[in-house]
Amino acid sequence: MAGLNVSVAFFFLVVGVCQALRRLSKRLLSPGAYGCLAKELAGSLQLCMSCLELRMLLEIGLWGGGFGLDVVLTLLFLLFVVHGASFDGASANPTICLQEFLLLESNFTATAAKLLAQGVGTGLGWAVTKLYWSWELTPFHLIQNLMASECSSSIHTPLHHAAFVEGTCSFLFHLVLFKWRQSHLMYRVLVLAATVTFLTYAAGPFTGAFFNPALATAATFHCSGNSFWDYVQVYWLGPLTGMLAALLVFQGNIPRLFQKNLLYNPKSKYKIPKARLSAHKEGDKPQQKMKGEKSNFDPR
């Protein structure tokens, strides 16, 4: 349990440092620079470091520490609740940035800046976590250092099935995100954390269940077992396809590319009740008759 306590302390430290970074950059930078750069960088840094440490606990702690999968999943749920509450609107996920771009909620410059910040944040998070592991504060980290140079791929299923799994996870995640995006922050955070935990439990044995291209790049692209293009198909194209499918199912179109609704018939925003509509039609008849009588009136 001592190793688990060190990891929990590491999670608290990461969240505290990233929260301080957000507050400092919010004071020093303009709102645009903060929203597109600093906020996304801090969120990606926090997400990457937390998930790498949690992934280490999942791979080593189950047999090295004697605690079960329920401990890791509970930590995952709690971490995503904290992430959702502290991210200050940052997505830390390239597919969400591209989704906002396709929905006309973000322009090209802002989207490119967010993607760049997410790449820098995940790269920095990977480097800092590797440095932290090199201190070997627990037996878990010692074993992790021994295994780091020979890490294996997270893809434990045929390539087409792996891409389908990541795409399905992304599809379900974005559907939930669409459904709850206008809800209260507390409910949205809890639902998204529960969704991520369930998808990780269901799809983790097959691909690791990243459905986040930036996080997957930092966590598994350097491992042996698959080529770079295999990783691109599974961890980039799979989540991107899932996001596009969720956007089409929920929205019916992609506003950035075309306005025509392909799946749903356009409906009037304001509906007139049938009773009022019939009364309105009946009320029109006498008026039309009066108009007709007035036009036929001969003043002579």
C-alpha positions as CSV (number, residue, x, y, z in Angstrom):
1,M,0.0,0.0,0.0
2,A,3.0,2.3,0.4
3,G,3.5,2.4,-3.3
4,L,-0.2,3.3,-3.8
5,N,0.0,6.1,-1.3
6,V,3.0,7.6,-3.2
7,S,1.0,7.5,-6.5
8,V,-2.0,9.1,-4.8
9,A,0.3,11.9,-3.5
10,F,1.7,12.2,-7.0
11,F,-1.8,12.7,-8.4
12,F,-2.5,15.5,-5.9
13,L,0.8,17.2,-6.7
14,V,0.2,17.1,-10.4
15,V,-3.3,18.6,-10.0
16,G,-2.0,21.3,-7.7
17,V,0.9,22.3,-9.9
18,C,-1.3,22.4,-13.1
19,Q,-4.0,24.4,-11.2
20,A,-1.3,26.9,-10.1
21,L,-0.1,27.1,-13.7
22,R,-3.7,27.8,-14.9
23,R,-4.2,30.6,-12.4
24,L,-0.9,32.2,-13.1
25,S,-1.3,32.1,-16.8
26,K,-4.8,33.5,-16.5
27,R,-3.5,36.6,-14.8
28,L,-0.5,37.1,-17.1
29,L,-2.0,36.2,-20.5
30,S,-4.8,37.6,-22.6
31,P,-8.1,35.6,-22.6
32,G,-7.4,34.4,-26.2
33,A,-3.9,33.2,-25.4
34,Y,-5.0,31.6,-22.2
35,G,-7.9,29.7,-23.8
36,C,-6.0,28.4,-26.8
37,L,-2.6,27.8,-25.3
38,A,-2.1,27.8,-21.6
39,K,-5.3,26.2,-20.6
40,E,-4.9,23.3,-23.1
41,L,-1.3,22.9,-22.2
42,A,-2.0,22.6,-18.5
43,G,-4.9,20.3,-19.1
44,S,-2.9,18.0,-21.4
45,L,0.0,18.0,-19.0
46,Q,-2.3,17.0,-16.1
47,L,-4.1,14.3,-18.0
48,C,-0.9,12.8,-19.5
49,M,1.0,12.6,-16.2
50,S,-2.0,11.2,-14.3
51,C,-2.9,8.6,-16.9
52,L,0.7,7.4,-17.3
53,E,1.0,6.9,-13.6
54,L,-2.4,5.1,-13.5
55,R,-1.4,2.9,-16.4
56,M,1.8,1.9,-14.5
57,L,-0.4,1.0,-11.5
58,L,-2.7,-1.1,-13.8
59,E,0.2,-3.0,-15.4
60,I,2.4,-3.5,-12.4
61,G,0.3,-2.9,-9.3
62,L,-2.1,-5.7,-9.9
63,W,0.5,-8.4,-9.3
64,G,3.2,-6.3,-7.6
65,G,1.0,-4.5,-5.1
66,G,-1.7,-7.1,-4.6
67,F,-4.6,-4.7,-5.1
68,G,-7.3,-5.5,-7.7
69,L,-8.7,-3.8,-10.8
70,D,-11.4,-2.2,-8.7
71,V,-8.8,0.1,-7.1
72,V,-7.5,1.3,-10.4
73,L,-11.0,1.9,-11.8
74,T,-12.0,3.8,-8.7
75,L,-8.9,6.0,-9.0
76,L,-9.6,6.5,-12.7
77,F,-13.2,7.7,-12.0
78,L,-12.0,10.0,-9.2
79,L,-9.2,11.4,-11.4
80,F,-11.6,12.2,-14.3
81,V,-14.0,13.9,-11.8
82,V,-11.1,16.1,-10.7
83,H,-10.0,16.7,-14.2
84,G,-13.4,17.7,-15.4
85,A,-13.8,20.1,-12.4
86,S,-10.4,21.7,-12.7
87,F,-9.8,21.9,-16.5
88,D,-11.6,25.2,-16.8
89,G,-13.1,24.3,-20.1
90,A,-10.0,22.7,-21.7
91,S,-10.6,19.5,-23.6
92,A,-7.0,18.0,-23.7
93,N,-8.3,15.9,-26.5
94,P,-7.6,16.6,-30.3
95,T,-10.9,15.0,-31.4
96,I,-12.9,17.4,-29.2
97,C,-10.9,20.4,-30.7
98,L,-11.7,19.1,-34.2
99,Q,-15.3,18.6,-33.3
100,E,-15.6,22.2,-32.2
101,F,-14.0,23.3,-35.5
102,L,-16.5,21.3,-37.5
103,L,-19.3,22.7,-35.4
104,L,-18.1,26.3,-36.3
105,E,-17.4,26.9,-32.6
106,S,-13.7,27.6,-33.2
107,N,-11.8,29.0,-36.2
108,F,-8.7,27.4,-37.8
109,T,-6.1,29.5,-36.0
110,A,-7.6,28.7,-32.5
111,T,-7.9,25.0,-33.4
112,A,-4.3,24.8,-34.6
113,A,-3.1,26.6,-31.4
114,K,-5.1,24.2,-29.2
115,L,-3.7,21.1,-31.1
116,L,-0.2,22.5,-30.7
117,A,-0.6,23.1,-27.0
118,Q,-2.0,19.6,-26.5
119,G,1.0,18.1,-28.3
120,V,3.4,20.1,-26.2
121,G,1.5,19.3,-23.0
122,T,1.5,15.6,-23.6
123,G,5.1,15.5,-24.6
124,L,6.1,17.5,-21.5
125,G,4.0,15.2,-19.3
126,W,5.7,12.1,-20.7
127,A,9.2,13.6,-20.1
128,V,8.4,14.7,-16.6
129,T,6.7,11.4,-15.6
130,K,9.8,9.5,-17.0
131,L,12.0,11.7,-14.8
132,Y,9.7,11.0,-11.8
133,W,9.9,7.3,-12.4
134,S,13.7,7.4,-12.6
135,W,13.8,8.4,-8.9
136,E,12.4,5.0,-8.1
137,L,10.5,6.1,-5.0
138,T,8.6,2.8,-4.9
139,P,9.2,-0.8,-6.1
140,F,6.6,-0.1,-8.8
141,H,8.7,2.6,-10.3
142,L,11.8,0.4,-10.1
143,I,10.0,-2.3,-12.1
144,Q,8.7,0.3,-14.5
145,N,12.2,1.6,-15.2
146,L,13.4,-1.9,-15.9
147,M,10.4,-2.5,-18.3
148,A,10.4,1.0,-19.9
149,S,13.1,0.2,-22.6
150,E,11.2,-2.9,-23.7
151,C,7.6,-1.8,-23.4
152,S,5.1,-3.7,-25.6
153,S,2.2,-2.5,-27.6
154,S,-1.2,-1.9,-26.1
155,I,-2.8,-3.5,-29.1
156,H,-3.8,-7.1,-28.1
157,T,-6.2,-7.8,-31.0
158,P,-6.1,-7.8,-34.8
159,L,-5.5,-4.3,-36.3
160,H,-9.0,-3.8,-37.8
161,H,-10.6,-4.9,-34.6
162,A,-8.4,-2.6,-32.6
163,A,-9.3,0.4,-34.8
164,F,-13.0,-0.5,-34.5
165,V,-12.7,-0.7,-30.7
166,E,-11.1,2.8,-30.4
167,G,-13.6,4.2,-32.9
168,T,-16.5,2.8,-30.9
169,C,-15.1,4.2,-27.7
170,S,-14.7,7.6,-29.3
171,F,-18.2,7.3,-30.8
172,L,-19.9,6.6,-27.5
173,F,-17.8,9.1,-25.6
174,H,-18.7,11.9,-28.0
175,L,-22.4,11.0,-28.0
176,V,-22.5,11.3,-24.2
177,L,-20.5,14.6,-24.5
178,F,-23.1,15.9,-27.0
179,K,-26.0,14.9,-24.8
180,W,-24.7,16.5,-21.6
181,R,-22.7,19.4,-22.9
182,Q,-25.4,21.9,-22.0
183,S,-26.0,20.3,-18.6
184,H,-24.8,21.6,-15.2
185,L,-21.0,21.1,-14.7
186,M,-21.4,18.7,-11.7
187,Y,-23.7,16.3,-13.6
188,R,-21.7,16.5,-16.8
189,V,-18.4,15.8,-15.0
190,L,-19.9,12.8,-13.2
191,V,-21.5,11.3,-16.3
192,L,-18.3,11.7,-18.4
193,A,-16.1,10.2,-15.7
194,A,-18.4,7.2,-15.4
195,T,-18.4,6.8,-19.2
196,V,-14.6,6.9,-19.4
197,T,-14.4,4.4,-16.5
198,F,-16.8,2.0,-18.2
199,L,-15.2,2.2,-21.6
200,T,-11.7,1.7,-20.0
201,Y,-13.1,-1.4,-18.2
202,A,-14.7,-2.8,-21.4
203,A,-12.1,-1.9,-24.0
204,G,-8.9,-1.7,-22.0
205,P,-7.8,-5.3,-22.5
206,F,-7.9,-4.8,-26.3
207,T,-6.3,-1.4,-27.0
208,G,-5.8,0.3,-23.6
209,A,-9.0,2.4,-24.4
210,F,-7.3,5.7,-25.0
211,F,-9.7,7.2,-27.6
212,N,-7.5,10.3,-27.3
213,P,-4.8,10.7,-30.0
214,A,-2.5,12.9,-28.0
215,L,-2.6,10.7,-24.9
216,A,-2.1,7.5,-27.0
217,T,0.8,9.0,-28.8
218,A,2.6,9.7,-25.5
219,A,1.7,6.4,-23.9
220,T,2.2,3.8,-26.6
221,F,3.7,5.0,-29.9
222,H,7.3,4.4,-28.7
223,C,6.6,0.8,-27.7
224,S,7.5,-2.2,-29.9
225,G,5.1,-4.7,-31.4
226,N,3.4,-2.5,-34.0
227,S,4.6,-0.1,-36.6
228,F,4.0,3.7,-36.6
229,W,1.3,3.4,-39.2
230,D,-0.5,0.7,-37.2
231,Y,-0.6,3.1,-34.3
232,V,-1.9,5.9,-36.6
233,Q,-4.7,3.7,-37.9
234,V,-5.8,2.6,-34.4
235,Y,-5.2,5.6,-32.2
236,W,-5.6,8.5,-34.6
237,L,-8.0,7.4,-37.4
238,G,-10.1,5.3,-35.2
239,P,-11.1,8.0,-32.7
240,L,-11.4,10.6,-35.5
241,T,-13.8,8.3,-37.3
242,G,-15.8,7.7,-34.1
243,M,-16.1,11.4,-33.5
244,L,-17.3,12.1,-37.0
245,A,-19.9,9.3,-36.7
246,A,-21.2,10.7,-33.4
247,L,-21.4,14.2,-34.9
248,L,-23.5,12.9,-37.9
249,V,-25.7,10.8,-35.7
250,F,-26.4,13.6,-33.2
251,Q,-26.3,16.6,-35.5
252,G,-27.4,15.1,-38.8
253,N,-24.7,17.1,-40.6
254,I,-21.3,18.6,-40.4
255,P,-21.7,22.4,-40.4
256,R,-18.2,23.2,-41.5
257,L,-18.5,21.0,-44.6
258,F,-22.2,21.1,-45.5
259,Q,-25.5,22.5,-44.0
260,K,-27.9,19.9,-45.4
261,N,-29.2,17.5,-42.8
262,L,-28.6,14.0,-44.0
263,L,-30.4,12.0,-41.3
264,Y,-33.3,14.1,-40.0
265,N,-36.1,16.2,-41.5
266,P,-35.9,19.9,-40.6
267,K,-38.6,20.8,-38.0
268,S,-40.1,24.1,-37.2
269,K,-38.6,25.6,-34.1
270,Y,-42.0,26.9,-32.9
271,K,-45.0,24.5,-33.1
272,I,-48.6,25.7,-33.1
273,P,-51.0,23.5,-31.2
274,K,-53.6,21.8,-33.3
275,A,-56.5,23.3,-31.4
276,R,-55.1,26.8,-32.0
277,L,-54.4,26.0,-35.6
278,S,-58.0,24.9,-36.3
279,A,-59.4,27.8,-34.4
280,H,-57.2,30.1,-36.4
281,K,-58.4,28.6,-39.7
282,E,-62.1,28.9,-38.6
283,G,-61.5,32.5,-37.5
284,D,-60.2,33.3,-41.0
285,K,-63.4,32.4,-42.8
286,P,-65.7,35.2,-41.5
287,Q,-62.9,37.7,-42.1
288,Q,-62.5,36.5,-45.7
289,K,-66.3,36.7,-46.1
290,M,-66.5,40.2,-44.7
291,K,-63.7,41.2,-47.0
292,G,-65.6,39.7,-49.9
293,E,-68.8,41.5,-48.9
294,K,-67.0,44.8,-48.6
295,S,-65.5,44.4,-52.0
296,N,-68.9,43.7,-53.5
297,F,-70.7,46.6,-51.9
298,D,-72.0,49.1,-54.4
299,P,-72.2,52.7,-53.0
300,R,-74.9,53.5,-55.5
